[in-house]
């Protein structure tokens, strides 16, 4: 056997080891990236939907105050625009249930929303300012607060899940450094 052949055979274990380490590194890097995507896919969409739900709810609440203060046309317009936004985002949230307890909270949110819409209709049909005020503070505002608390609960579930999953990704990445 020639010197060149002997050197090649001597280098063969190093080449195999490098290929093995490279393969393990590629697999681990892929797993870390895949885990990061899961965090975004599972929870970020819900967070966006719930934030938008809360924004639409806040605007509708402000619109109810517009109506009470005598700016009925502006208030009605804001309510109708934001109802659509709320319902679209609620639909998105219903299709993106990923965490334990999220389905129940989302169902509760839908039930509360239907009650809120019905009470909005009562407010829109009321033409007496003193009755509007009493109805808003006695009926609509407490329901607004319940919806907001329920949305906050869903938001917290998804934010907590993102933190937990992020920690998991950090651990997986930490194991990469062991190799």
Helices and strands as residue ranges (DSSP letters): H 3-39, I 40-44, H 45-68, H 72-94, H 102-125, H 129-135, I 136-140, H 141-178
